[in-house]
Amino acid sequence: MGALNYFVAPTACGLFVSSYLTLLTADFMKSLYTIKYGSDPLWRWKMADIGYLMTFSFGLFSLVVITKSGLAKLRERSIRGLVVKDVNESEK
């Protein structure tokens, strides 16, 4: 679904991916700090929890964007179909 979202809303998709990669880098730095100094830094968060929240929000955003785009296409096709139907009826 994320791949479809990339074609519909590439800017938002890029922001989600870049923020997730930034989060992974921060988690890596946190791990290095913990290994070197033996204690957790000031922030005490679990990467699995934040990663789950980010992927869930990205999936939800993708679902909303793709549904909105699909409904717009259906609306466009129905309007086009009504116009063609009206033109065919007026010719008779």
N, C-alpha and C positions, 0 to 999 in steps of 0.2 A: 504494500500500500504506500510505503514511503517513496518508492520509485515513481508511482503515478502522481503522488503529491509533488515530486520534483518538476514534473512537466506542467502542472497546474499553477503551483505557487513556488517558484524556485527560490525567491528571496527568503521566505519563511523557512523553507526546507534547509537552506544553507545556514540560517541562523541557529536552527535546532542542532544541526550536525556540528557546527563550530563550537557551540556552547557545550555540547556533550564531550567533544575532544578536549576543551579547556578543563572541564571537570575531571577527565581522566588524567590530565597532566597535573592538576592540583592533588589528586589522589596519589599519584606517583611521588610528588614532592613530599607529601605527608608521610608516605612509607619510608622514603629516604631519611627524613628527619627522625622518625621513630627508630629506625635501625641505628642511626649514628648516635643519638642522644638517649635512647632507651625509654623515652616517655612520649606520650601523644602530645601534639601541639595544642594550642588553645582551642581549636575547633575539634569537636568530637562527633563526627558524623560517619555514617556507614555508607560506603560507595554503592553497595547493593540497593539500599533504600532510595538514595537520590537517583541512581540510574534507573530504577523501576519507575519512579515518578516522572522522570524525563521521557522515557520511552512510552509510558502510558499517555502523557500529555501530547507527545508527537503523534501517536496513533490516533488519539481522539481528534486532534487538529486535522490530521490527514483525512479522517472519516468525514469531518464537517466540510472540508474544502472540496473533496471529491463528490459528496452528496450535493452540495450547492452547485457545483459545475454540472453534474448530471441533470439536476432539476432544471437548470437554465437551458440545457440542450433539449430536454423534453418539451419545455415551454416554447422554445423556438420552432421545433418541429411541428407542434400542434398548431401554432399560429400560421406557419407556412401551409399546413394541410388545410386549415380553414379558408385561407385565401384561395388556394387552388380549387377547393370545393365550391366557393362562391363564384369564381370565374367560370367553372364548368356549368353551374346552374344558370348563370346569366346568359350563356351562349345558347341555351335550349329555347 
